[in-house]
Amino acid sequence: MTSASAPSTERTSTERTSTVRTLRELRDEIEQLDETIIATIARRTMLAREAGRVKVASGQPITDPTREAAVVSRATVLARAAGLPDDEIRALYWQLMALSRRVQMER
């Protein structure tokens, strides 16, 4: 009786190289996106700093809890529409609000 050989679970060297190359490409793209995210946060921070100057010049308080909550709420809605988890995006945006408050208080 001849037995059928079991399918091999080992990948060939070419398959592993292809997978590693694909993973490298994905990681490269993620790194490019990280650069874009950081540049966007830097731009947002610069705008927040400028908004702080406008607030001070016009006698408005730096902190505006209602506005902050609206920004976080809007981000949560956008996250949900994009299929992202609400909680993590909400937490991320509260961190952005804290960063914005901090730079607005700098003189």
C-alpha positions as CSV (number, residue, x, y, z in Angstrom):
1,M,0.0,0.0,0.0
2,T,1.3,3.4,-0.9
3,S,0.5,6.2,1.3
4,A,-0.2,9.7,0.0
5,S,2.4,12.1,1.1
6,A,1.2,14.7,3.6
7,P,1.2,18.2,2.3
8,S,4.3,20.1,3.3
9,T,3.8,22.8,5.9
10,E,7.2,24.3,5.2
11,R,7.4,27.2,2.8
12,T,10.0,27.4,0.1
13,S,12.8,29.9,0.4
14,T,11.2,31.9,-2.4
15,E,7.9,32.0,-0.5
16,R,9.6,33.2,2.6
17,T,11.5,35.8,0.8
18,S,8.4,37.0,-0.9
19,T,6.6,37.2,2.4
20,V,9.5,39.1,4.0
21,R,9.7,41.5,1.1
22,T,5.9,42.1,1.3
23,L,6.2,42.6,5.1
24,R,9.1,45.0,4.5
25,E,7.0,46.9,1.9
26,L,4.2,47.2,4.4
27,R,6.5,48.4,7.1
28,D,8.0,51.0,4.8
29,E,4.5,52.3,4.0
30,I,3.6,52.4,7.7
31,E,6.8,54.3,8.4
32,Q,5.9,56.8,5.7
33,L,2.4,57.2,7.2
34,D,4.0,57.7,10.6
35,E,6.0,60.6,9.1
36,T,2.8,62.1,7.7
37,I,1.0,61.6,11.0
38,I,3.9,63.4,12.9
39,A,4.0,66.2,10.4
40,T,0.2,66.6,10.7
41,I,0.4,66.7,14.5
42,A,3.1,69.3,14.3
43,R,0.9,71.4,12.0
44,R,-2.1,71.0,14.3
45,T,0.1,72.0,17.3
46,M,1.3,75.1,15.4
47,L,-2.3,76.0,14.7
48,A,-3.3,75.4,18.3
49,R,-0.5,77.7,19.5
50,E,-1.7,80.4,17.1
51,A,-5.3,79.9,18.3
52,G,-4.0,80.4,21.8
53,R,-2.4,83.7,20.9
54,V,-5.8,84.8,19.3
55,K,-7.6,83.7,22.4
56,V,-5.3,85.7,24.7
57,A,-5.4,88.8,22.4
58,S,-9.2,88.7,22.4
59,G,-9.6,88.0,26.1
60,Q,-10.9,84.5,25.7
61,P,-10.0,81.7,28.1
62,I,-7.4,79.2,26.8
63,T,-9.5,76.2,27.9
64,D,-12.8,75.6,26.3
65,P,-14.2,72.2,27.5
66,T,-17.3,72.4,25.3
67,R,-15.1,72.9,22.2
68,E,-12.7,70.1,23.2
69,A,-15.6,67.7,23.7
70,A,-17.0,68.7,20.3
71,V,-13.7,68.0,18.6
72,V,-13.4,64.6,20.3
73,S,-17.0,63.8,19.5
74,R,-16.4,64.7,15.8
75,A,-13.3,62.5,15.7
76,T,-15.2,59.6,17.2
77,V,-17.9,59.9,14.5
78,L,-15.2,60.0,11.8
79,A,-13.4,57.0,13.4
80,R,-16.6,55.0,13.5
81,A,-17.3,55.8,9.8
82,A,-13.8,54.6,9.0
83,G,-14.2,51.4,10.9
84,L,-11.9,52.4,13.7
85,P,-12.5,51.7,17.4
86,D,-14.2,54.6,19.2
87,D,-12.4,54.2,22.5
88,E,-8.9,54.3,21.2
89,I,-9.6,57.2,18.9
90,R,-11.3,59.1,21.7
91,A,-8.3,58.5,24.0
92,L,-6.0,59.6,21.2
93,Y,-7.9,62.8,20.7
94,W,-8.1,63.7,24.4
95,Q,-4.3,63.4,24.3
96,L,-4.2,65.8,21.3
97,M,-6.5,68.2,23.3
98,A,-4.0,68.1,26.2
99,L,-1.1,68.9,23.8
100,S,-3.1,71.7,22.3
101,R,-3.9,73.2,25.8
102,R,-0.3,72.9,26.8
103,V,1.0,74.8,23.8
104,Q,-1.7,77.4,24.0
105,M,-0.6,78.2,27.6
106,E,3.0,78.6,26.6
107,R,4.1,82.2,26.2
